[in-house]
């Protein structure tokens, strides 16, 4: 089914629900339907490079939009959190993130091959090798198992190797991806391991303390935080 009724489209798309009856439905892919947005909507609504789906298709099928270092020619391709969108002809690169209203937005990126991925879990393979299962349907085999679920790795898409490992720990900076603090950046000040329910964290957002679920926290580095206007008080 190529179309979706606008009335049931995810709120994260930030589209008008009454302008037309239908909108492009994303294909199955690396992101769940309620956590993704089709490339067509990104080109039209977020980038503003087309007024109609016909115009958007011309841009996309010509290979003018790259996602995570690969040209994507399917206008229904699903994009999600932290995907890197590269427009090589005009030399513009963006990271797809969520704002504080839970709407997808494009944040200017400095590097088109570096992507933040959350470690969702690990799998032990034959030969005692470890495979990290990452967000966005990605995975990578690592020579040394020093990673935990909840950590973040910055993946070099050109080599499929890990450039940076950011641990989920006290004093780490986190970007909140769900819940009422969605889109905010804070610092972990405590981690609560609960036996009968999901783990929680206490974090500082600005000068205030808040509590949220651990699964809502995406560990980031100071570079990401500063790019989003968050000034860390950490000393180098």
DACOR-V927472 format. One record per residue. N is the residue number from 0. RES is the residue in one letter. PSI is psi in whole degrees, 0 to 359 (none if undefined). NEAR is the number of other ideal C-beta (glycine too) atoms within 8 Angstrom. Layout:
BEGIN
n:N res:RES psi:PSI near:NEAR
n:N res:RES psi:PSI near:NEAR
END
This chain:
BEGIN
n:0 res:X psi:119 near:4
n:1 res:X psi:346 near:5
n:2 res:X psi:158 near:8
n:3 res:X psi:140 near:10
n:4 res:X psi:132 near:9
n:5 res:X psi:327 near:14
n:6 res:X psi:335 near:5
n:7 res:X psi:6 near:5
n:8 res:X psi:146 near:11
n:9 res:X psi:142 near:8
n:10 res:X psi:334 near:7
n:11 res:X psi:343 near:11
n:12 res:X psi:336 near:12
n:13 res:X psi:34 near:7
n:14 res:X psi:160 near:10
n:15 res:X psi:129 near:5
n:16 res:X psi:346 near:7
n:17 res:X psi:357 near:4
n:18 res:X psi:312 near:6
n:19 res:X psi:168 near:5
n:20 res:X psi:321 near:4
n:21 res:X psi:161 near:7
n:22 res:X psi:160 near:12
n:23 res:X psi:133 near:12
n:24 res:X psi:130 near:11
n:25 res:X psi:147 near:13
n:26 res:X psi:166 near:9
n:27 res:X psi:142 near:3
n:28 res:X psi:211 near:9
n:29 res:X psi:350 near:7
n:30 res:X psi:147 near:13
n:31 res:X psi:156 near:6
n:32 res:X psi:314 near:9
n:33 res:X psi:358 near:6
n:34 res:X psi:14 near:9
n:35 res:X psi:169 near:12
n:36 res:X psi:134 near:14
n:37 res:X psi:148 near:15
n:38 res:X psi:324 near:15
n:39 res:X psi:316 near:13
n:40 res:X psi:325 near:13
n:41 res:X psi:313 near:15
n:42 res:X psi:318 near:14
n:43 res:X psi:307 near:15
n:44 res:X psi:319 near:9
n:45 res:X psi:316 near:11
n:46 res:X psi:328 near:9
n:47 res:X psi:29 near:6
n:48 res:X psi:1 near:7
n:49 res:X psi:151 near:11
n:50 res:X psi:336 near:4
n:51 res:X psi:165 near:7
n:52 res:X psi:325 near:10
n:53 res:X psi:314 near:6
n:54 res:X psi:319 near:10
n:55 res:X psi:317 near:14
n:56 res:X psi:320 near:10
n:57 res:X psi:318 near:9
n:58 res:X psi:315 near:12
n:59 res:X psi:312 near:15
n:60 res:X psi:340 near:8
n:61 res:X psi:0 near:7
n:62 res:X psi:27 near:7
n:63 res:X psi:357 near:8
n:64 res:X psi:122 near:13
n:65 res:X psi:141 near:13
n:66 res:X psi:124 near:12
n:67 res:X psi:47 near:9
n:68 res:X psi:21 near:9
n:69 res:X psi:139 near:6
n:70 res:X psi:133 near:6
n:71 res:X psi:119 near:10
n:72 res:X psi:7 near:7
n:73 res:X psi:117 near:8
n:74 res:X psi:347 near:13
n:75 res:X psi:7 near:12
n:76 res:X psi:132 near:12
n:77 res:X psi:128 near:15
n:78 res:X psi:152 near:14
n:79 res:X psi:187 near:13
n:80 res:X psi:130 near:12
n:81 res:X psi:5 near:13
n:82 res:X psi:144 near:12
n:83 res:X psi:122 near:17
n:84 res:X psi:120 near:14
n:85 res:X psi:128 near:12
n:86 res:X psi:85 near:12
n:87 res:X psi:326 near:7
n:88 res:X psi:325 near:5
n:89 res:X psi:8 near:5
n:90 res:X psi:52 near:6
n:91 res:X psi:136 near:7
n:92 res:X psi:137 near:12
n:93 res:X psi:156 near:11
n:94 res:X psi:134 near:12
n:95 res:X psi:118 near:16
n:96 res:X psi:184 near:13
n:97 res:X psi:141 near:11
n:98 res:X psi:183 near:9
n:99 res:X psi:355 near:6
n:100 res:X psi:3 near:5
n:101 res:X psi:16 near:9
n:102 res:X psi:143 near:10
n:103 res:X psi:142 near:13
n:104 res:X psi:161 near:9
n:105 res:X psi:126 near:12
n:106 res:X psi:127 near:10
n:107 res:X psi:134 near:9
n:108 res:X psi:150 near:11
n:109 res:X psi:335 near:5
n:110 res:X psi:126 near:6
n:111 res:X psi:354 near:10
n:112 res:X psi:355 near:9
n:113 res:X psi:123 near:12
n:114 res:X psi:134 near:12
n:115 res:X psi:128 near:13
n:116 res:X psi:135 near:13
n:117 res:X psi:137 near:11
n:118 res:X psi:114 near:15
n:119 res:X psi:333 near:7
n:120 res:X psi:181 near:6
n:121 res:X psi:150 near:11
n:122 res:X psi:132 near:7
n:123 res:X psi:124 near:7
n:124 res:X psi:175 near:9
n:125 res:X psi:145 near:4
n:126 res:X psi:12 near:4
n:127 res:X psi:25 near:6
n:128 res:X psi:154 near:10
n:129 res:X psi:131 near:12
n:130 res:X psi:126 near:12
n:131 res:X psi:127 near:12
n:132 res:X psi:114 near:9
n:133 res:X psi:168 near:14
n:134 res:X psi:163 near:9
n:135 res:X psi:24 near:13
n:136 res:X psi:15 near:8
n:137 res:X psi:157 near:9
n:138 res:X psi:158 near:8
n:139 res:X psi:142 near:12
n:140 res:X psi:130 near:9
n:141 res:X psi:143 near:12
n:142 res:X psi:333 near:4
n:143 res:X psi:128 near:4
n:144 res:X psi:94 near:6
n:145 res:X psi:21 near:5
n:146 res:X psi:153 near:11
n:147 res:X psi:154 near:7
n:148 res:X psi:133 near:7
n:149 res:X psi:338 near:9
n:150 res:X psi:166 near:13
n:151 res:X psi:141 near:13
n:152 res:X psi:142 near:15
n:153 res:X psi:112 near:14
n:154 res:X psi:132 near:15
n:155 res:X psi:106 near:11
n:156 res:X psi:339 near:12
n:157 res:X psi:337 near:6
n:158 res:X psi:349 near:5
n:159 res:X psi:40 near:7
n:160 res:X psi:154 near:7
n:161 res:X psi:125 near:10
n:162 res:X psi:319 near:7
n:163 res:X psi:142 near:7
n:164 res:X psi:122 near:10
n:165 res:X psi:118 near:12
n:166 res:X psi:146 near:8
n:167 res:X psi:104 near:12
n:168 res:X psi:172 near:7
n:169 res:X psi:140 near:7
n:170 res:X psi:0 near:7
n:171 res:X psi:147 near:11
n:172 res:X psi:139 near:15
n:173 res:X psi:147 near:14
n:174 res:X psi:125 near:14
n:175 res:X psi:125 near:15
n:176 res:X psi:357 near:9
n:177 res:X psi:171 near:7
n:178 res:X psi:184 near:8
n:179 res:X psi:350 near:3
n:180 res:X psi:15 near:11
n:181 res:X psi:137 near:12
n:182 res:X psi:351 near:11
n:183 res:X psi:158 near:9
n:184 res:X psi:133 near:11
n:185 res:X psi:181 near:13
n:186 res:X psi:132 near:10
n:187 res:X psi:127 near:16
n:188 res:X psi:348 near:9
n:189 res:X psi:147 near:7
n:190 res:X psi:125 near:10
n:191 res:X psi:112 near:8
n:192 res:X psi:113 near:5
n:193 res:X psi:136 near:8
n:194 res:X psi:321 near:4
n:195 res:X psi:1 near:3
n:196 res:X psi:179 near:4
n:197 res:X psi:143 near:7
n:198 res:X psi:148 near:10
n:199 res:X psi:164 near:11
n:200 res:X psi:153 near:14
n:201 res:X psi:133 near:10
n:202 res:X psi:158 near:14
n:203 res:X psi:123 near:10
n:204 res:X psi:108 near:9
n:205 res:X psi:236 near:5
n:206 res:X psi:14 near:3
n:207 res:X psi:147 near:6
n:208 res:X psi:139 near:7
n:209 res:X psi:160 near:10
n:210 res:X psi:137 near:7
n:211 res:X psi:173 near:12
n:212 res:X psi:144 near:11
n:213 res:X psi:322 near:12
n:214 res:X psi:343 near:7
n:215 res:X psi:352 near:11
n:216 res:X psi:128 near:16
n:217 res:X psi:110 near:12
n:218 res:X psi:136 near:13
n:219 res:X psi:174 near:12
n:220 res:X psi:176 near:9
n:221 res:X psi:330 near:8
n:222 res:X psi:315 near:6
n:223 res:X psi:314 near:11
n:224 res:X psi:315 near:14
n:225 res:X psi:329 near:10
n:226 res:X psi:332 near:10
n:227 res:X psi:13 near:10
n:228 res:X psi:12 near:5
n:229 res:X psi:124 near:8
n:230 res:X psi:113 near:6
n:231 res:X psi:146 near:9
n:232 res:X psi:12 near:4
n:233 res:X psi:147 near:6
n:234 res:X psi:141 near:3
n:235 res:X psi:none near:2
END
